Amino acid sequence: MQTQVQNETIENSIELAKLYGILKYLPDGQLTHAPFSLSPYKISAADLKEMTELTAPFSELMISISQNWDFLEHHLEPIAKIDPFLRMLMDCRTDEITQSKQLLVQRNDFFLIKDEHKKTGQSGDLTESNFAESALRQVELNTVSASFPFLITQISNLHRYLFKQNQLPEIIPNNPLSPVVDAFAKTVRDYGSPDGVMLLISQPSEGNRFDQLGLEQLLWDKHKISTVRKTLADVFKSGCLRQGHLVLGGKIVALSYYRAGYTPDDYRTIEAVKGRQLIESSSTIQVPDLQMQLAGMKKIQQVLTRPEILSNFTSAETSKHLLKTFAKMHTLDEIIEIPGGEIQE
């Protein structure tokens, strides 16, 4: 049961969230605050340090995998034969390399496990002792539409304000917006077009528009780089190729940032499919590019939990570190042992 003080804190925090722009649209078009917590989860300094140290190795792993088309094709082609969405994505790949530069914005999802369960991770051929000290279990790698840098930053600002008002414990600062925007700006400059813009590919009825607007605003305020917002169908209808460049509204698109295109619902029309094909045929730098999006498929994450495969993309030391955090993943047709020695299919 909530006390009167707790109710007042919650009501006040919701109003502050609106002030901070922590907003989203509901499916019916109504505007409301995005979900947020006033009781953040406690995490040990050691676990936080390990998560931070894993950021670079996981990013380097996904970049390496995305650059190996033979590997992706080997594991995804059998699924594409029965999955029309994956088939469509793989068919968007062009034979010609139109852009060699990559930018990865990635989010890792971890479970935190209790001490008594630390020995149940993905051990592979390694000894059990290598895993005893990790409480992390990697369950998801997001390489496409890794979102909410603005909302996360604003929630952190809200938490900090409430802490100063003695209404909340001190929270670890979290500001992903600035480094993401700085990386986008550097990518646009590296493209080499003085007036290049960023294309933000959104869904037709975008519920998270405020998170995107916050990113667009900082990109302009800090770096004077404009953003063009289009759906995939819009790109086909109003875009064109000019000497290999993707051009929208007379502006060269230096960077294409996908906040859509990761679900079959985003390709319901032939115009949307052709919009993706137009982007793939251009030299715009994509976040993520097609092969990076495919590298984030669940099937790829599942095969990477096998030590003999992971070792092909990382050093022995890095593989050992990553493997100790992997949650076990299995295919639906795999035969596995369950407690008691029984076999289950």
C-alpha positions as CSV (number, residue, x, y, z in Angstrom):
1,M,0.0,0.0,0.0
2,Q,1.4,3.4,-0.9
3,T,1.6,6.2,1.6
4,Q,0.4,9.7,1.0
5,V,4.0,10.9,0.7
6,Q,4.7,8.1,-1.9
7,N,1.6,9.0,-3.9
8,E,2.7,12.7,-3.9
9,T,6.2,11.7,-5.1
10,I,4.8,9.6,-7.9
11,E,2.3,12.3,-9.1
12,N,5.0,15.0,-8.9
13,S,7.5,12.8,-10.8
14,I,5.0,12.1,-13.6
15,E,4.5,15.9,-14.0
16,L,8.3,16.4,-14.0
17,A,8.7,13.6,-16.6
18,K,6.4,15.6,-18.9
19,L,8.5,18.7,-18.3
20,Y,11.7,16.7,-19.1
21,G,10.2,15.4,-22.4
22,I,9.9,11.8,-21.2
23,L,7.0,11.3,-23.5
24,K,5.5,8.8,-26.0
25,Y,2.4,8.5,-28.1
26,L,-0.1,5.7,-27.5
27,P,-1.5,3.8,-30.5
28,D,-4.7,6.0,-30.4
29,G,-2.5,9.1,-30.7
30,Q,-2.8,10.3,-27.1
31,L,0.3,11.7,-25.5
32,T,1.5,10.2,-22.2
33,H,4.7,9.8,-20.2
34,A,7.0,7.0,-21.1
35,P,7.3,4.3,-18.4
36,F,10.0,4.9,-15.8
37,S,11.0,3.7,-12.4
38,L,11.4,5.5,-9.1
39,S,13.0,2.4,-7.5
40,P,16.1,1.6,-9.7
41,Y,17.6,-1.8,-9.3
42,K,20.7,-2.1,-7.1
43,I,23.8,-3.5,-8.9
44,S,27.2,-4.1,-7.5
45,A,30.2,-2.1,-8.5
46,A,31.9,-5.3,-9.7
47,D,28.9,-6.2,-12.0
48,L,28.7,-2.7,-13.4
49,K,32.5,-2.7,-14.1
50,E,32.2,-6.0,-15.9
51,M,29.4,-4.8,-18.1
52,T,31.4,-1.7,-18.9
53,E,34.5,-3.7,-19.8
54,L,32.4,-6.0,-22.0
55,T,31.1,-3.1,-24.2
56,A,34.1,-2.9,-26.5
57,P,34.7,-6.7,-26.9
58,F,31.0,-7.3,-27.8
59,S,31.1,-4.4,-30.3
60,E,34.3,-5.6,-31.9
61,L,32.7,-9.1,-32.1
62,M,29.6,-7.9,-33.9
63,I,31.7,-5.8,-36.4
64,S,33.8,-8.8,-37.2
65,I,30.8,-11.0,-37.7
66,S,29.0,-8.4,-39.9
67,Q,32.0,-8.4,-42.2
68,N,31.9,-12.1,-42.8
69,W,29.0,-12.7,-45.3
70,D,29.9,-16.3,-45.8
71,F,29.3,-17.0,-42.1
72,L,26.0,-15.1,-42.1
73,E,24.8,-16.8,-45.2
74,H,25.7,-20.2,-44.0
75,H,23.6,-19.9,-40.8
76,L,20.8,-17.7,-42.0
77,E,20.1,-19.1,-45.5
78,P,18.3,-22.3,-44.2
79,I,16.0,-20.1,-42.2
80,A,15.4,-17.7,-45.1
81,K,14.0,-20.6,-47.1
82,I,11.0,-20.7,-44.7
83,D,11.0,-17.1,-43.4
84,P,9.9,-14.5,-45.9
85,F,11.0,-11.5,-43.8
86,L,14.6,-12.8,-43.6
87,R,14.5,-13.8,-47.3
88,M,13.5,-10.3,-48.2
89,L,16.3,-8.8,-46.1
90,M,19.0,-11.1,-47.5
91,D,17.8,-10.4,-51.0
92,C,18.4,-6.6,-50.4
93,R,22.1,-7.2,-50.4
94,T,23.8,-5.9,-53.5
95,D,26.8,-7.5,-55.1
96,E,28.6,-4.2,-55.3
97,I,30.2,-2.8,-52.2
98,T,28.8,0.8,-52.1
99,Q,30.1,1.8,-48.6
100,S,32.9,0.3,-46.5
101,K,32.5,2.5,-43.5
102,Q,30.4,1.3,-40.5
103,L,29.0,2.8,-37.4
104,L,27.5,0.5,-34.7
105,V,25.1,1.7,-32.0
106,Q,24.5,-1.5,-30.0
107,R,22.7,-2.4,-26.8
108,N,23.4,-5.5,-24.7
109,D,20.8,-7.0,-22.5
110,F,21.9,-9.0,-19.5
111,F,20.3,-10.9,-16.7
112,L,21.8,-10.7,-13.3
113,I,21.8,-14.1,-11.5
114,K,22.1,-15.0,-7.8
115,D,25.3,-16.4,-6.4
116,E,24.0,-19.9,-6.1
117,H,23.3,-20.0,-9.9
118,K,26.6,-18.6,-11.2
119,K,27.8,-22.0,-12.3
120,T,25.0,-22.5,-14.8
121,G,26.3,-20.3,-17.6
122,Q,27.6,-21.3,-21.0
123,S,30.8,-23.0,-20.2
124,G,31.5,-25.0,-23.3
125,D,35.0,-26.6,-23.1
126,L,36.2,-24.3,-20.4
127,T,36.5,-25.2,-16.8
128,E,33.7,-24.4,-14.3
129,S,36.0,-22.1,-12.3
130,N,36.2,-19.7,-15.2
131,F,32.5,-18.8,-14.7
132,A,32.1,-18.8,-10.9
133,E,32.8,-15.0,-10.5
134,S,30.3,-13.7,-13.1
135,A,26.7,-12.8,-12.3
136,L,26.0,-11.7,-15.9
137,R,24.0,-13.6,-18.5
138,Q,24.0,-12.2,-22.0
139,V,20.5,-12.8,-23.4
140,E,20.2,-10.3,-26.3
141,L,22.3,-8.2,-28.6
142,N,20.5,-5.4,-30.3
143,T,22.2,-4.1,-33.4
144,V,19.3,-2.3,-35.1
145,S,17.2,0.5,-33.6
146,A,19.0,0.5,-30.3
147,S,17.0,3.4,-29.1
148,F,16.1,5.7,-26.2
149,P,19.3,7.7,-25.8
150,F,17.3,10.9,-25.2
151,L,14.8,9.3,-22.8
152,I,17.4,7.5,-20.8
153,T,19.4,10.7,-20.4
154,Q,16.3,12.6,-19.4
155,I,15.3,9.9,-16.9
156,S,18.8,10.1,-15.4
157,N,18.4,13.9,-15.1
158,L,15.0,13.4,-13.4
159,H,16.5,10.9,-10.9
160,R,19.3,13.3,-10.2
161,Y,16.8,16.1,-9.5
162,L,14.8,13.9,-7.1
163,F,18.0,12.9,-5.4
164,K,18.9,16.6,-4.7
165,Q,15.4,17.0,-3.3
166,N,16.0,14.1,-0.9
167,Q,13.2,12.0,-2.6
168,L,15.4,9.3,-4.1
169,P,18.7,7.6,-3.4
170,E,21.7,8.7,-5.5
171,I,21.7,7.1,-9.0
172,I,24.7,6.4,-11.2
173,P,24.7,9.1,-14.0
174,N,23.8,7.8,-17.4
175,N,24.0,10.0,-20.5
176,P,24.1,8.0,-23.7
177,L,22.7,10.8,-25.8
178,S,25.9,12.9,-26.1
179,P,28.2,10.1,-27.3
180,V,25.6,8.8,-29.7
181,V,25.1,12.3,-31.2
182,D,28.9,12.9,-31.4
183,A,29.4,9.6,-33.2
184,F,26.6,10.5,-35.7
185,A,28.3,13.9,-36.3
186,K,31.7,12.3,-36.9
187,T,30.2,9.8,-39.3
188,V,28.4,12.6,-41.3
189,R,31.7,14.5,-41.5
190,D,33.6,11.4,-42.5
191,Y,31.2,10.8,-45.4
192,G,32.8,13.9,-47.0
193,S,29.7,15.9,-48.2
194,P,29.8,19.4,-46.7
195,D,26.0,19.7,-46.5
196,G,25.3,16.1,-45.8
197,V,22.3,15.3,-43.6
198,M,21.1,12.4,-41.4
199,L,18.1,10.4,-42.5
200,L,16.1,9.0,-39.6
201,I,14.0,6.2,-40.8
202,S,10.9,6.0,-38.7
203,Q,7.7,4.0,-38.6
204,P,4.5,5.5,-40.1
205,S,2.8,5.9,-36.7
206,E,5.9,6.5,-34.5
207,G,5.2,6.3,-30.8
208,N,8.7,7.2,-29.7
209,R,8.9,10.4,-31.6
210,F,10.1,12.5,-28.6
211,D,13.1,10.3,-28.1
212,Q,14.0,10.8,-31.7
213,L,13.4,14.5,-31.6
214,G,15.7,14.9,-28.7
215,L,18.5,13.3,-30.6
216,E,17.7,15.4,-33.7
217,Q,17.7,18.6,-31.7
218,L,21.1,17.9,-30.1
219,L,22.6,16.9,-33.4
220,W,21.6,20.3,-34.7
221,D,22.4,22.4,-31.6
222,K,25.8,20.9,-31.1
223,H,27.0,20.1,-34.6
224,K,24.6,22.1,-37.0
225,I,23.7,18.9,-38.8
226,S,20.1,18.6,-40.1
227,T,17.9,15.5,-39.9
228,V,15.4,14.3,-42.5
229,R,12.7,12.1,-41.1
230,K,11.2,9.5,-43.5
231,T,9.5,6.2,-43.6
232,L,10.9,3.5,-45.9
233,A,8.0,4.1,-48.3
234,D,8.8,7.9,-48.2
235,V,12.4,7.2,-49.1
236,F,11.2,5.3,-52.3
237,K,8.7,8.0,-53.2
238,S,10.9,11.0,-52.8
239,G,14.5,9.7,-52.8
240,C,16.8,9.1,-55.7
241,L,20.4,8.2,-56.5
242,R,22.8,10.8,-57.8
243,Q,26.3,9.6,-58.6
244,G,25.8,6.9,-56.0
245,H,24.6,9.3,-53.3
246,L,21.2,8.9,-51.7
247,V,19.4,12.3,-52.2
248,L,16.3,13.5,-50.4
249,G,14.9,17.0,-50.9
250,G,18.0,18.0,-52.8
251,K,20.3,17.0,-49.8
252,I,22.8,14.2,-49.8
253,V,22.1,11.7,-47.1
254,A,25.5,11.0,-45.4
255,L,24.0,8.8,-42.6
256,S,20.9,6.7,-42.5
257,Y,19.8,5.8,-38.9
258,Y,17.2,3.0,-38.7
259,R,14.5,3.4,-36.1
260,A,12.4,1.1,-38.3
261,G,13.0,-1.7,-40.6
262,Y,13.5,-4.4,-38.0
263,T,10.1,-6.0,-38.2
264,P,8.0,-7.5,-41.0
265,D,5.3,-4.8,-40.2
266,D,7.7,-2.2,-41.6
267,Y,7.7,-3.8,-45.0
268,R,4.0,-4.3,-45.6
269,T,4.0,-2.4,-48.9
270,I,6.2,-2.8,-52.0
271,E,7.2,0.8,-51.6
272,A,8.7,0.2,-48.2
273,V,10.7,-2.8,-49.6
274,K,11.9,-0.6,-52.6
275,G,12.8,2.1,-50.1
276,R,15.2,-0.2,-48.3
277,Q,16.6,-1.4,-51.6
278,L,17.2,2.2,-52.7
279,I,19.2,2.8,-49.4
280,E,21.2,-0.4,-49.9
281,S,22.1,0.7,-53.5
282,S,23.5,4.0,-52.3
283,S,26.7,5.0,-50.6
284,T,25.0,6.4,-47.4
285,I,26.6,5.1,-44.2
286,Q,23.9,3.0,-42.5
287,V,23.3,2.5,-38.7
288,P,23.2,-0.4,-38.9
289,D,24.1,-1.6,-42.4
290,L,22.3,-4.7,-43.7
291,Q,25.0,-7.2,-42.6
292,M,25.1,-5.7,-39.1
293,Q,21.4,-6.1,-38.8
294,L,21.7,-9.7,-39.9
295,A,24.5,-10.2,-37.4
296,G,22.1,-9.3,-34.6
297,M,19.6,-12.1,-35.6
298,K,18.8,-14.5,-32.8
299,K,20.2,-17.4,-34.7
300,I,23.6,-15.8,-34.9
301,Q,23.5,-15.1,-31.2
302,Q,22.7,-18.8,-30.6
303,V,25.6,-20.2,-32.6
304,L,28.0,-17.8,-31.0
305,T,27.4,-19.5,-27.7
306,R,29.4,-22.4,-29.1
307,P,33.1,-21.9,-28.1
308,E,34.4,-23.4,-31.4
309,I,32.5,-20.8,-33.4
310,L,33.1,-17.8,-31.1
311,S,36.9,-18.5,-31.2
312,N,36.9,-17.8,-34.9
313,F,36.0,-14.1,-34.3
314,T,37.9,-13.2,-31.1
315,S,41.1,-14.0,-29.3
316,A,41.2,-16.9,-26.9
317,E,41.3,-14.5,-23.9
318,T,38.3,-12.5,-25.1
319,S,36.3,-15.6,-26.0
320,K,36.9,-16.9,-22.5
321,H,35.6,-13.7,-21.0
322,L,32.5,-13.5,-23.3
323,L,31.6,-17.1,-22.9
324,K,31.3,-16.9,-19.1
325,T,28.5,-14.4,-19.6
326,F,26.5,-16.2,-22.3
327,A,23.1,-17.7,-21.3
328,K,22.6,-21.1,-22.9
329,M,20.6,-20.9,-26.1
330,H,19.2,-23.8,-28.1
331,T,17.3,-24.3,-31.3
332,L,13.8,-25.6,-31.2
333,D,14.8,-29.0,-32.8
334,E,17.8,-29.5,-30.5
335,I,18.0,-32.5,-28.2
336,I,19.2,-31.4,-24.8
337,E,19.8,-33.0,-21.4
338,I,17.5,-31.9,-18.6
339,P,18.0,-32.5,-14.8
340,G,17.7,-36.1,-13.8
341,G,19.5,-37.3,-16.9
342,E,16.4,-37.4,-19.1
343,I,16.5,-36.4,-22.8
344,Q,14.0,-33.9,-24.1
345,E,13.4,-32.8,-27.7
